[in-house]
Amino acid sequence: MKLSPNNPDALSNLGFLAYERGNNEKAETLLRQAIKADKDIFYGTL
């Protein structure tokens, strides 16, 4: 994350990890950041 703080894959993975650990607020924040970093990737999978 230090080298690429807006990496959508890393943000997404951290978001799902936070969700699995029950930290829903952090998960939402991270997943929103992931979507913002690359909307095309995430909206294309909906």
HUURNOR-V992680 format. One record per residue. N is the residue number from 0. RES is the residue in three letters. PHI is phi in radians with two decimals (NA if undefined). Layout:
n=N res=RES phi=PHI
n=N res=RES phi=PHI
This chain:
n=0 res=MET phi=NA
n=1 res=LYS phi=-1.14
n=2 res=LEU phi=-1.36
n=3 res=SER phi=-2.51
n=4 res=PRO phi=-1.16
n=5 res=ASN phi=-1.90
n=6 res=ASN phi=-1.25
n=7 res=PRO phi=-1.10
n=8 res=ASP phi=-1.16
n=9 res=ALA phi=-1.15
n=10 res=LEU phi=-1.09
n=11 res=SER phi=-1.10
n=12 res=ASN phi=-1.07
n=13 res=LEU phi=-1.13
n=14 res=GLY phi=-1.11
n=15 res=PHE phi=-1.18
n=16 res=LEU phi=-1.13
n=17 res=ALA phi=-1.07
n=18 res=TYR phi=-1.07
n=19 res=GLU phi=-1.09
n=20 res=ARG phi=-1.55
n=21 res=GLY phi=1.54
n=22 res=ASN phi=-1.70
n=23 res=ASN phi=-1.15
n=24 res=GLU phi=-1.13
n=25 res=LYS phi=-1.13
n=26 res=ALA phi=-1.04
n=27 res=GLU phi=-1.07
n=28 res=THR phi=-1.04
n=29 res=LEU phi=-1.15
n=30 res=LEU phi=-1.19
n=31 res=ARG phi=-1.14
n=32 res=GLN phi=-1.13
n=33 res=ALA phi=-1.10
n=34 res=ILE phi=-1.12
n=35 res=LYS phi=-1.09
n=36 res=ALA phi=-1.18
n=37 res=ASP phi=-2.74
n=38 res=LYS phi=-1.06
n=39 res=ASP phi=-1.05
n=40 res=ILE phi=-1.08
n=41 res=PHE phi=-1.40
n=42 res=TYR phi=-1.24
n=43 res=GLY phi=-1.23
n=44 res=THR phi=-1.71
n=45 res=LEU phi=-1.34
